[in-house]
Amino acid sequence: MQATAPYIADKAALRELRAAIEDFHCDYAAELDRGDIEKWPAFFTDDAIYRVIARDNFEANMPLCLMLCQGIGMFKDRAYAIKHTEMYAPRYVQHHVSLVRLTGFDGTHATAEANYTILETLVDEPTRLLQAGRYIDKFRVQPDGSLLLAERTCIFDSVVVSNCVVFPV
């Protein structure tokens, strides 16, 4: 019976980590859905990498991305531009994240995958699917136990992209 106790404790800790990642997704989606874009950079480490890439490019190991941020300065610039300088029609977005899977943990970094869909509603149009795909994430566990994204790759399924992908995925 004692031989299984560490395994059970480790399994319980991994379940807690997966639940923390799911909570992270909820908080991330809620900020973006509220349109509070200036809080978006706070979900990332200072040296984070963020990509939005088509599935065919990702699978062919082609680097061309729809969106790329490297380092917190680029995240802040993008958030500022969206909030203060870009012109786009008013809209509502809803991020739906599902099937969160913890794929690895080394004590300081956790890797995970999840599926996502994003719905978009322009005020005078019906709601439509903006994007569907999956996240491949590398989280850095902070000293207080919280999580920040060190790397997020958003792999969208369709090669046909809305001409108005303004907000982060």
Order of alpha helices (4+ residues) and beta strands (2+ residues): alpha-beta-alpha-beta-alpha-beta-beta-beta-beta
